[in-house]
Every structure is written in C-alpha cells, then in structure tokens.
C-alpha cells in the first residue's frame, strides 16, 4: 500500500518533493446511490470506477469547527462544493477497500474546507446510455481546515465496499 511522502505517490504528485503541508486520512461513507449501483453490479454486471474528487465547505459543526458532522449517505452532492479535480492515484488493497489519493496544490481551494466527495463513473452497463454517467459515490467529513496559498494538502480517502 502506498504511503504519503514516500514511494511513487510522493514523487509523482509532488515532482520529487514528497512533503506536503498537511496529510489527511479520511474514512469515507459510501452513498446510497453507490450502494444501488453495487447491487446492480451483482445482478447485471454494471460497474463503476472512482474518477474525481470534490472538496467543500460543509462537513463540520459551525458552532464547534473542531467537530466533523456525521455523513448522510443519502446525499447526491456535497453541501457546498468549491473545487473538483481528478484523483491523483487510486488503489484497491483488497476486494473490499479502495484508496483514492487526492492533492490540493497551492492554488487549489484556498478557503475553509470540511468535506470531500468521490465522484465515480459508470464503466460498463448493459443499458448503454448509462455508460459514462457520473455520480457522488463516497463522502467524508472532517473538522474545519483553513487552506491558503502557502499550503499543499494530500488526502488519502479510504472507502469500504
């Protein structure tokens, strides 16, 4: 399994400089929509793949910014999305888990943050019109982070299927 700051992830994402300002590991909740697609995969072979990440300003308690709010798995979008980008690296350490590595570089999302979502794409469906469709598959909340242009944040998003 890759680790931040070492190996291929640190070298590839940071151009040889493997030291971001902040490293986060977020346990993400699978949305109900993703669970429905997983169920379809068992019956008709439909599959999806994690493609992008989105960060937003929701996810923390506005009265106590040190507390992350529980995730509502029924959501279809983040509460207040502010930045979307491609996942930098993806791995499946085993059949039940996936890790998405996401980088917020210096100029990205310089604002308060508290949530991350993973956007997945339908790869193979017997209903051809569904192929290529995207949806919010995983959501994770964390306490408030005030990002500025002197910070790089590397986020490891863990999800369980």
PyMOL commands that set and color helices and strands:
alter all, ss='L'
color gray80, all
select helices_A, chain A and resi 7-14+32-44+128-130
alter helices_A, ss='H'
color red, helices_A
select strands_A, chain A and resi 22-30+47-56+60-61+64-68+81-86+89-94+97-104+112-124+134-146+153-160
alter strands_A, ss='S'
color yellow, strands_A
deselect
rebuild
show_as cartoon
